[in-house]
Amino acid sequence: SGELKLKFLNTLLLLNFSGKENFEISNSFIRNKFLNSKINGRITFIDNFYFDLNMAVNQIDLRKFLLSYPIFQKGGISKKINGKLNILNKNTDSFFGKIRDNKMSLEFENGDIKIKKFSAKLPNNTNIKSNISILSNNRKPIIQFNLNFSTKEAVKFFRKFGLYDFEQNE
C-alpha cells in the first residue's frame, strides 16, 4: 500500500493504492488546468496493464482538453493501454449552455476507444444518448456512432446554430 504523487504534462496525479497483484485505488484525484476529478477503482499489472476506474469529474473544460491532447497524434492510443473509465459529471459549460448529468463509460481496447452509454441533459429540455467507437485501423481512424436526440423546445435549441425559422427550414 502507499501513495503515488506524480506530476507530468502540467498534471498532478495522486493515487492512494493497496494490494499485491490487483491494486485498489481510493481517495485519489487527477488535476490540471482542464480537469479536476476524483478517482477510485482497480488497476492490475498481471499479464497486461488493465484498469477499471470511476471518475467523478468536478470540473472540466472539454474543448480546451481535447485541443491540448489530440487523441490521434503520433500514432494514437497505445494498443497496450486497456481498461475502462466510468465517468460522471454533474454539470459543465459548453457552446449550448450548461450540460448536466453527463454519464459515460470510456473503454480502451487495443488502440480503439469506445464511449458507451453516454447520456447528458442539455438546456431547453434537450436530452442526448449515444454510443461512439473510434477504431484505429493503422491508417486513419474510423468513427462509428448512434445518437438519440430529443428536445421539447426545438426552436430555442436550434437558434444556437442560427436557425431562427426552424419550421420553414426543416
C-alpha positions, 0 to 999 in steps of 0.5 A, spaced: 500 500 500 502 507 499 501 513 495 503 515 488 504 523 487 506 524 480 506 530 476 507 530 468 504 534 462 502 540 467 498 534 471 498 532 478 496 525 479 495 522 486 493 515 487 492 512 494 493 504 492 493 497 496 494 490 494 499 485 491 497 483 484 490 487 483 491 494 486 485 498 489 485 505 488 481 510 493 481 517 495 485 519 489 484 525 484 487 527 477 488 535 476 490 540 471 488 546 468 482 542 464 480 537 469 479 536 476 476 529 478 476 524 483 478 517 482 477 510 485 477 503 482 482 497 480 488 497 476 492 490 475 499 489 472 498 481 471 499 479 464 497 486 461 496 493 464 488 493 465 484 498 469 477 499 471 476 506 474 470 511 476 471 518 475 467 523 478 469 529 474 468 536 478 470 540 473 472 540 466 473 544 460 472 539 454 474 543 448 480 546 451 482 538 453 481 535 447 485 541 443 491 540 448 491 532 447 489 530 440 487 523 441 490 521 434 497 524 434 503 520 433 500 514 432 494 514 437 492 510 443 497 505 445 494 498 443 497 496 450 493 501 454 486 497 456 481 498 461 475 502 462 473 509 465 466 510 468 465 517 468 460 522 471 459 529 471 454 533 474 454 539 470 459 543 465 459 549 460 459 548 453 457 552 446 449 550 448 449 552 455 450 548 461 450 540 460 448 536 466 448 529 468 453 527 463 454 519 464 459 515 460 463 509 460 470 510 456 473 503 454 480 502 451 481 496 447 487 495 443 488 502 440 480 503 439 476 507 444 469 506 445 464 511 449 458 507 451 452 509 454 453 516 454 447 520 456 447 528 458 441 533 459 442 539 455 438 546 456 431 547 453 429 540 455 434 537 450 436 530 452 442 526 448 444 518 448 449 515 444 454 510 443 461 512 439 467 507 437 473 510 434 477 504 431 484 505 429 485 501 423 493 503 422 491 508 417 486 513 419 481 512 424 474 510 423 468 513 427 462 509 428 456 512 432 448 512 434 445 518 437 438 519 440 436 526 440 430 529 443 428 536 445 421 539 447 423 546 445 426 545 438 426 552 436 430 555 442 435 549 441 436 550 434 437 558 434 444 556 437 446 554 430 442 560 427 436 557 425 431 562 427 425 559 422 426 552 424 419 550 421 420 553 414 427 550 414 426 543 416 
